């Protein structure tokens, strides 16, 4: 599912033809959205995967959001966006998150070895 638009989907909700056309348009847009995500995941340079991992890290999807203040609401909203991104990644490629995690793990190991020298 791509981000929602503010524009109405149909001009006349009683028109079956408009409803069918809108349904087909939404389906094509959803397919294109997932294709775009797959393309980001498979860029040879790895730039798309690095950006996605960075956004997920910023959203703290794999961390606790707990703080003993109203900041928890901000953290929950940020994490919710991250969960939405994870859901989109999973729809596009079921192995995407595992691949991102493995790539990040290997990158961290490489950095540790370099810093140990």
Backbone as CSV, one residue per row, in Angstrom:
resi,resn,N_x,N_y,N_z,CA_x,CA_y,CA_z,C_x,C_y,C_z
1,UNK,0.835,-1.171,0.000,0.000,0.000,0.000,0.879,1.233,0.000
2,UNK,0.665,2.066,-0.965,1.419,3.310,-1.034,0.787,4.330,-0.087
3,UNK,1.486,5.418,0.197,0.896,6.456,1.055,-0.412,6.975,0.460
4,UNK,-1.334,7.320,1.330,-2.649,7.769,0.893,-2.596,9.152,0.276
5,UNK,-3.485,9.376,-0.685,-3.598,10.671,-1.342,-4.783,11.426,-0.756
6,UNK,-4.735,12.735,-0.836,-5.852,13.563,-0.379,-6.950,13.670,-1.429
7,UNK,-6.659,13.219,-2.634,-7.603,13.336,-3.734,-8.663,12.236,-3.651
8,UNK,-9.927,12.555,-3.985,-10.970,11.524,-3.987,-10.678,10.482,-5.070
9,UNK,-11.051,9.262,-4.790,-10.797,8.162,-5.712,-11.806,8.166,-6.857
10,UNK,-13.045,8.527,-6.567,-14.098,8.576,-7.582,-14.871,9.889,-7.447
11,UNK,-15.482,10.297,-8.563,-16.331,11.482,-8.541,-17.749,11.159,-8.132
12,UNK,-18.189,9.939,-8.467,-19.553,9.514,-8.177,-19.504,8.100,-7.620
13,UNK,-19.684,7.948,-6.326,-19.589,6.643,-5.679,-20.697,5.691,-6.088
14,UNK,-21.734,6.182,-6.764,-22.821,5.326,-7.232,-22.515,4.729,-8.602
15,UNK,-21.470,5.196,-9.242,-21.118,4.720,-10.580,-20.247,3.468,-10.484
16,UNK,-20.790,2.336,-10.945,-20.025,1.080,-10.919,-18.770,1.184,-11.777
17,UNK,-18.898,1.863,-12.900,-17.759,2.002,-13.802,-16.634,2.777,-13.120
18,UNK,-16.961,3.886,-12.451,-15.945,4.666,-11.750,-15.321,3.865,-10.610
19,UNK,-16.153,3.105,-9.910,-15.636,2.281,-8.812,-14.674,1.211,-9.327
20,UNK,-15.028,0.564,-10.426,-14.166,-0.469,-11.003,-12.864,0.143,-11.523
21,UNK,-12.975,1.281,-12.176,-11.782,1.966,-12.676,-10.870,2.357,-11.515
22,UNK,-11.469,2.871,-10.443,-10.694,3.259,-9.256,-10.031,2.045,-8.621
23,UNK,-10.747,0.931,-8.549,-10.181,-0.300,-7.971,-8.979,-0.761,-8.792
24,UNK,-9.113,-0.745,-10.101,-8.009,-1.153,-10.974,-6.815,-0.212,-10.828
25,UNK,-7.099,1.092,-10.743,-6.031,2.075,-10.581,-5.299,1.867,-9.261
26,UNK,-6.046,1.641,-8.197,-5.420,1.409,-6.893,-4.583,0.140,-6.900
27,UNK,-5.062,-0.897,-7.577,-4.312,-2.144,-7.653,-2.999,-1.938,-8.410
28,UNK,-3.058,-1.220,-9.523,-1.838,-0.942,-10.290,-0.851,-0.105,-9.480
29,UNK,-1.371,0.887,-8.768,-0.502,1.728,-7.941,0.135,0.921,-6.811
30,UNK,-0.623,0.015,-6.212,-0.083,-0.834,-5.139,1.019,-1.743,-5.680
31,UNK,0.799,-2.310,-6.863,1.815,-3.164,-7.482,3.066,-2.367,-7.812
32,UNK,2.889,-1.140,-8.310,4.035,-0.293,-8.629,4.798,0.078,-7.364
33,UNK,4.068,0.368,-6.283,4.679,0.711,-4.999,5.602,-0.414,-4.520
34,UNK,5.099,-1.654,-4.580,5.905,-2.794,-4.144,7.085,-3.015,-5.078
35,UNK,6.895,-2.798,-6.367,7.993,-2.912,-7.330,9.071,-1.867,-7.024
36,UNK,8.650,-0.666,-6.647,9.606,0.390,-6.291,10.416,-0.008,-5.061
37,UNK,9.751,-0.595,-4.075,10.461,-1.038,-2.867,11.460,-2.136,-3.226
38,UNK,11.026,-3.087,-4.064,11.943,-4.159,-4.490,13.166,-3.585,-5.199
39,UNK,12.942,-2.566,-6.017,14.057,-1.946,-6.722,15.037,-1.316,-5.732
40,UNK,14.517,-0.630,-4.712,15.390,-0.070,-3.676,16.209,-1.165,-2.999
41,UNK,15.558,-2.279,-2.718,16.229,-3.379,-2.022,17.301,-4.032,-2.873
42,UNK,17.153,-3.956,-4.179,18.070,-4.682,-5.063,19.018,-3.780,-5.840
43,UNK,19.112,-2.512,-5.444,20.106,-1.644,-6.088,21.479,-2.253,-5.850
44,UNK,22.251,-2.359,-6.901,23.545,-3.020,-6.791,24.494,-2.307,-5.834
45,UNK,24.375,-0.994,-5.768,25.265,-0.229,-4.893,24.967,-0.452,-3.413
46,UNK,23.775,-0.934,-3.100,23.388,-1.120,-1.705,22.834,0.145,-1.066
47,UNK,22.768,1.227,-1.825,22.311,2.508,-1.269,20.887,2.425,-0.722
48,UNK,19.999,1.788,-1.439,18.616,1.677,-0.993,18.494,0.918,0.312
49,UNK,19.237,-0.172,0.431,19.202,-0.965,1.656,19.789,-0.187,2.835
50,UNK,20.871,0.557,2.585,21.473,1.347,3.665,20.516,2.436,4.143
51,UNK,19.844,3.087,3.205,18.891,4.135,3.579,17.730,3.534,4.367
52,UNK,17.168,2.433,3.874,16.058,1.797,4.581,16.476,1.369,5.982
53,UNK,17.660,0.786,6.117,18.133,0.369,7.440,18.304,1.581,8.348
54,UNK,18.822,2.665,7.805,18.987,3.881,8.593,17.658,4.439,9.079
55,UNK,16.649,4.416,8.212,15.319,4.900,8.605,14.738,3.993,9.689
56,UNK,14.859,2.683,9.506,14.353,1.752,10.517,15.065,1.953,11.857
57,UNK,16.365,2.187,11.810,17.115,2.430,13.048,16.639,3.722,13.709
58,UNK,16.409,4.768,12.913,15.929,6.040,13.453,14.548,5.886,14.090
59,UNK,13.731,4.988,13.515,12.385,4.744,14.052,12.410,3.839,15.281
60,UNK,13.563,3.256,15.577,13.748,2.398,16.749,12.763,1.220,16.773
61,UNK,12.606,0.571,15.611,11.653,-0.534,15.531,12.113,-1.764,16.308
62,UNK,13.393,-1.872,16.566,13.911,-3.030,17.290,14.329,-2.673,18.717
63,UNK,13.850,-1.530,19.211,14.203,-1.064,20.551,12.943,-0.749,21.349
64,UNK,13.117,-0.593,22.634,12.019,-0.165,23.485,11.801,1.334,23.319
65,UNK,10.555,1.758,23.379,10.245,3.186,23.295,9.990,3.780,24.670
66,UNK,10.143,2.983,25.724,9.768,3.408,27.063,10.627,4.557,27.572
67,UNK,9.967,5.589,28.017,10.544,6.659,28.835,9.448,7.072,29.808
68,UNK,9.830,7.559,30.956,8.830,7.900,31.971,8.413,9.363,31.825
69,UNK,7.908,9.678,30.621,7.415,11.037,30.368,6.505,10.984,29.142
70,UNK,5.973,12.126,28.784,5.091,12.172,27.630,5.863,11.957,26.315
71,UNK,7.168,11.935,26.389,7.991,11.638,25.201,7.656,10.262,24.626
72,UNK,7.082,9.396,25.457,6.725,8.058,24.993,5.747,8.113,23.823
73,UNK,4.892,9.140,23.792,3.923,9.263,22.697,4.629,9.597,21.380
74,UNK,5.619,10.454,21.458,6.430,10.773,20.282,7.154,9.520,19.803
75,UNK,7.765,8.805,20.749,8.491,7.582,20.403,7.566,6.542,19.778
76,UNK,6.344,6.435,20.302,5.387,5.463,19.762,5.012,5.819,18.330
77,UNK,4.821,7.087,18.050,4.498,7.513,16.688,5.641,7.240,15.728
78,UNK,6.843,7.542,16.160,8.020,7.285,15.333,8.158,5.787,15.062
79,UNK,7.962,4.985,16.090,8.083,3.541,15.928,6.973,2.991,15.039
80,UNK,5.790,3.589,15.112,4.675,3.147,14.280,4.990,3.323,12.792
81,UNK,5.639,4.427,12.451,6.075,4.630,11.062,7.052,3.527,10.666
82,UNK,7.961,3.199,11.551,8.907,2.116,11.292,8.214,0.783,11.079
83,UNK,7.164,0.536,11.874,6.410,-0.709,11.696,5.709,-0.728,10.344
84,UNK,5.218,0.432,9.902,4.579,0.518,8.581,5.609,0.211,7.489
85,UNK,6.814,0.759,7.633,7.876,0.487,6.657,8.211,-0.998,6.656
86,UNK,8.316,-1.599,7.842,8.584,-3.045,7.915,7.506,-3.849,7.200
87,UNK,6.255,-3.460,7.387,5.156,-4.170,6.727,5.264,-4.048,5.203
88,UNK,5.645,-2.868,4.732,5.806,-2.672,3.287,6.961,-3.504,2.748
89,UNK,8.055,-3.552,3.498,9.201,-4.379,3.098,8.809,-5.846,3.021
90,UNK,8.049,-6.291,4.010,7.635,-7.705,4.050,6.723,-8.036,2.876
91,UNK,5.848,-7.113,2.516,4.979,-7.342,1.356,5.782,-7.412,0.069
92,UNK,6.810,-6.582,-0.017,7.623,-6.531,-1.236,8.555,-7.733,-1.343
93,UNK,9.103,-8.163,-0.196,10.077,-9.261,-0.197,10.117,-9.837,1.220
94,UNK,9.653,-11.055,1.363,9.539,-11.646,2.703,10.883,-11.801,3.406
95,UNK,11.955,-11.833,2.655,13.283,-11.976,3.258,13.991,-10.640,3.446
96,UNK,13.322,-9.539,3.124,13.970,-8.232,3.140,14.570,-7.892,4.496
97,UNK,13.797,-8.014,5.552,14.304,-7.641,6.879,15.484,-8.516,7.271
98,UNK,15.373,-9.816,7.041,16.496,-10.707,7.378,17.740,-10.339,6.584
99,UNK,17.560,-10.008,5.320,18.701,-9.608,4.487,19.325,-8.312,4.989
100,UNK,18.474,-7.351,5.352,18.986,-6.084,5.883,19.759,-6.315,7.178
101,UNK,19.208,-7.144,8.042,19.863,-7.423,9.324,21.199,-8.135,9.108
102,UNK,21.210,-9.100,8.200,22.446,-9.833,7.920,23.510,-8.902,7.334
103,UNK,23.096,-8.050,6.422,24.034,-7.107,5.816,24.603,-6.158,6.871
104,UNK,23.756,-5.667,7.754,24.218,-4.769,8.806,25.147,-5.497,9.772
105,UNK,24.830,-6.738,10.102,25.674,-7.546,10.985,27.060,-7.725,10.370
106,UNK,27.099,-8.082,9.098,28.382,-8.265,8.408,29.170,-6.956,8.355
107,UNK,28.486,-5.850,8.140,29.141,-4.539,8.116,29.739,-4.217,9.488
108,UNK,28.992,-4.507,10.544,29.473,-4.255,11.905,30.699,-5.112,12.212
109,UNK,30.657,-6.392,11.812,31.816,-7.268,12.025,33.046,-6.740,11.305
110,UNK,32.864,-6.301,10.082,33.970,-5.767,9.287,34.567,-4.532,9.962
111,UNK,33.702,-3.647,10.472,34.183,-2.453,11.173,34.959,-2.832,12.432
112,UNK,34.456,-3.811,13.171,35.121,-4.237,14.402,36.505,-4.799,14.107
113,UNK,36.603,-5.579,13.041,37.912,-6.152,12.654,38.876,-5.051,12.243
114,UNK,38.364,-4.073,11.512,39.205,-2.967,11.073,39.672,-2.156,12.265
115,UNK,38.797,-1.895,13.222,39.164,-1.106,14.401,40.074,-1.861,15.359
116,UNK,40.059,-3.194,15.309,40.882,-4.012,16.190,42.348,-4.018,15.755
117,UNK,42.605,-3.636,14.532,43.999,-3.668,14.017,44.812,-2.531,14.508
